[in-house]
Amino acid sequence: MHLFYATPRVIPIPNSNRPALILPPAAAASSFHGRLSPNKWAEFASRVSGEWDGFGAEFTAGGDPVELPENVVPEAYRDWGVQVFDWQTQCPTFADPAAPCALQYRLVRLLPTVGCEADAATVHTSHQRHALSASAFAYGTGGSYVAEWPNGPAPVLEVEHCIVHPDNKEVRVRLVQTVALAKEARLRGVKVFSEQWYGPYRNGDQLGGCALRETGFAAGEKLPVSDVLGQWESKDASAARFSDELDPETGKFAGLTSDEPGGRSFRQEHGIVPLPKQLWSLFHYNGDDEFVCEVGWVLGHGNAVTSRDGDVKASVCLYPLLWFQQCAYSREST
């Protein structure tokens, strides 16, 4: 059984107007080379760019789906007593292969429709993001990435995990954990997007309608917690490290490079919140400004992908630091 494991480390800064920072553990003290390799960026750009359409939903910190506002739900659903939890979404994404750090995407939410009225879908909201506004951005050549997004004037951080299916480059999930960085950090909720690639980047010029291969999932069956418990051993690993000594703009970006495998991880049930689509989330506050923030995707046939932030201490710094690791794990038999 194998697990791919990603570990960015996020730190709140209580009672401070400075941005949140991300600190590496002692194990990541060695420097990493090829932070912005043009070849790695170009390969990443070719994988991540395109029209990514699907469905998205919001969940509470406890894993309960959040119902869409009544004013956007068609009257027919209200008459039938049908609850609606999913947005149909588009995420046109473009990364310039010749310009490392140049990435943008637009998240479009479409108004719910009844039946194949979806062919006449209407945009409800459209929000654009540029990678340069992230406090840190780590990317892999397969098209996966982890980004840290400061959110608004309030001390809030969004941790976005974009994970491409290792066996199908046209299928991915994005999980966005919203963390309130108050005196005691807490998870506000999790946004989940299940997406497929529908072609080259066109800036969302065509709405998906009934041609979508995805369906709504928020009210679906949740992942059994037992599927993620137990002892794991890493087989392959790669990592990226950010430092406050780097350029405040380009230093926010790094590609993954080889790291030593062989580490063990034991995952217990405490704090794991199962989600639909074989996904799960974890947030645990340890006290003394330390917390664990983690997501995972169980792929079946003994395979899974996880991304974790945690067991780090708050500090004050003007620039973010980040340690990101991705490993292939095998699950040890019990």
N, C-alpha and C positions, 0 to 999 in steps of 0.2 A: 504494500500500500504506500502511495506517495503523496506528499503534501508540498505545495509550493508556498513559501512563507515570506511575508514582507513585513518589515519592522521600521516604520518611521516613529520617532519619539517626540511627542508633543508636550509642551510645558506651558501652563498658564502663568501669568504674572499678576498676582492679586494686588489690588489697590495701586495700580500703575497705569499711566496713560500710554506707556510704551507698548509696541506690538508684542504679541505672543512670540515666544521663542521655542526652539526645538534643540535639545541637547543630545549629543551622542553618548552612549555608555562607554566605559573604559575600554571595552573590547574593540571599539572602533577608533582607537587613538591613532593608528597608523594612517598615513595619507593615502589617498586614492588618486590615480593618474587618469588622464584622458577624460576629464570631467565633461567637456563639450566636444568630443570627437565628431568631426563633420560626417564621417561615414555612419557612425551610430545614430546621430540625429537624423540623417537622411533616411535611414532604414525605418526609424521610429515614425518619421513624418509620413512615409509611404503607407504605413500600416494604420496610423490613427486618423488620417484624413479621409473624409467621405461623408455620405449621408447616412447617419445612424438614426433609425426610427424604431419606435417601440412603445412601451408603456412605463409610466412612473407612478409611484405612490409614496405617501408619507406614513411613518409609523411613530408611535410614541416611544419613549425610552424603554418601556416595558414590552414593546413589540406589537401593540394593538394598531390596526390600520386606522387612519384618520379619514373620516367621510368627507367627500367634496362638499363645498358650500352649496346650500340649497338653491341659491340663485343661478348656479351654472348647470344644474341637473334638469334634463328635459321633464316636462310635466307628466309625460307618459310613465316615466319611471316612478315618480312620486305617486301617481294614481295606482300603480301596481304594487306599491310598497317595496320597491327595489332600492337597496342602498347602493350607492356608487362610490367607489374608493380610488379608482384608477384614472389618471390622465393619459390620453394618447399624446405621445411626445415626439418631437424631432430634435436631433442634436447635430446639425451640420457643423463639421469640424475641419479646420484647415491648419496644417503646420507646413511652413515653407521649408522644403528640404535643403535649400541653399542658405538659409538664415537661421542658425541655431537660436533658440529662445523665442522664435516667432510662431506662436500658436494662438489660435482663437477658436471659440465655439459659441454657438447660440442655442440656448435651451428654449424650445417652443412648446407651450402647452396648448392643446386644442380643446375646444368645448366638447363635452360629451354629446353624442348623437344617438338616435334610435335606429337600429338596423343599418342598412347600407346608405342611410342619409350621411354616413361618414364620408362618402365621396364628395360631399359638399362641406367638409369640416371647416370650422372657423377658428382663427387664432384667438386664444384668450389672453395669453401673456407671451412675451418674447424678451429674454434677457441674454445679453452677450457678456462673455468673459475673455480676457486676454491674459496669457500666462505671465506677462510681466507684472500683473497686479497680485500674483501669488507671493507669499512670503518664502516659499520653497517649492521646488518642482523636481521630482525624480522620475526618470523615464527608462523604459526598457525597449529594446529593439523590436519586440513583438507587438508593440502598440499599447501596452499597459503603462499606467503612471500613477503616482500619488502626488497630490497637490494640497498645499495648506493655504486657505483663503481667509484672511481677516475679513470680518463681515460687519460693516457699519461702524458707527461711532461707539456703540456699546462693546465691551470686552467679550466678543464672541468669535470663535474660530470654527470654520468649516473644514473638515478633513475629508477630501474626496479620494476614493480608491477606485480607479478604473482598471478592471481585470478582464483581459481577453481570454477566451477559452483556449487552452493550449492545443486542442485538437481541431479547432475551427476558428480561424482568424476573423470570420465574419460574424461572430457572436461574442457579446461582452455584457458585463454588468458594471454599473457604477453605484457605489454606496457612498453617501455623503452624511457624515456624522457631525451634528451641530453641538458644539461644546460651549457652555457659558463659563467664561473665565472670571468668576466672581471670587469672593473670599474662599469659597470652597467650590472647586470645579464640579460641574455636573453636566450630564448629557441631556440635551433638550429633546432630541429625536433623531430619527434616521430617515433619509430619503433614499429610495431604491429605484433604479432605472434598469430595465431589461431591454437590451437593444440589439438590432441586427443591422448589418451593412447593406445598403440598397444601391450603392454605386458611387462614382466619383463625386467630389465636392461640387455642389451647385448652389450653396447658400440657402438650402431649403426652398427652392423655387417651385416644388411640387409637393402637395400634401399627400400623405400616405393613403388615406381612405381605407377601403375594404381590402386593398391588396396587401396589407400588413401580414407578416407571418407570425407576429407576436399577438398575444391576447392579454387581457387584464389578469392580474395575479394576486392582488392585495388580500382578497378574502379566501385565497386558496390554502391548501394543506401546508402546515409548517414543518420544518425540518426536525426530525427526531434528535434530541440533544445527544443521545448515545452515539450518534454518528461522528461526533467531533471529540469525544473524550479519550483519554489514554496517553500512553507514552509514544513519542515520535523521535526519530533520529534523522538529522539532515544528511543528504547525499551530495548535493551540489548547492553552491551558494554564490551570490553576487551582492555587491553593496555599493552605496554611494554615501559620501560624507560631506556635509556643509560646514563652513567655518565662518566666524565673524571677521576673519582676516581677509576674506575674499571680496571681490568687487560687489558692491551692494545690489547691482542689477544682474550681470551675468553669473555672479556667484550663487544666485538662487537656483541655478539649474545644474543638474548632474545626471550623467548616464551611469547605469550599473556596470561595475567591473567585478572581476573574479574575487571571491573571498573564500576563506577556508571553511569547508563543510565539517560535519562530525558532531555538531552540537545536539543536545537532547532537549526536548520540550515535553512537559507533562501538563495536559489540559484537564482541569476539573470542571464540574458542573456549575459551581457557584458563579453567578453573574452572566452566564450565557443566555441570551435571548434568541430563541429560534424565530426565523422568518420564513415566508414562502420562497419558492424558487431555489430551495436547497441552500438558503443563505442564513447567516446568523450574525449577531452583534453582541459585543461585550463592552461594558463600561464599569469600572470599579475604582472608587476613590479610596486610597490607602491611608489618608491622613498626611500631615506635614507637606501638603501641596503636591503629593504624588498620586498618580492615577494610571489606570490601564484602560486603553481604548482599542478595540479590536473588532475586525469583521472577517467573515470567511465564506467561502463558496465550495460546497461539497459537490464534486463533479460525477460521482458514481465510479464503480469499478475500482474503489480504493484510492481515488484521486481527489484532491482538494486544493484550494488556494486560500491563503489567509493574509491579512495585513494587520499589523499591531503597533499601537503607540502605548508606551507605559513604563511604569516603575522608574520614573525620573523625578527630579526635584525642581521646583520653581526657582528661578533666579532672574536677575535683571540684566538685560543686554540690549543694545540697539539693533543688532542684526541677528537673524535666525541662524541656528545651527541644526543640522538634521543628520541622522544616521538611518539609512534605508537599506534593508537587506531582503533578498529573495533567495529562497533555498528550495531544493527538492528534498522532501522528507519521506522516510518509510515508517510505517506504524509498526511498533514492536508488538508481537503477539503476547497475549496474557495467558 
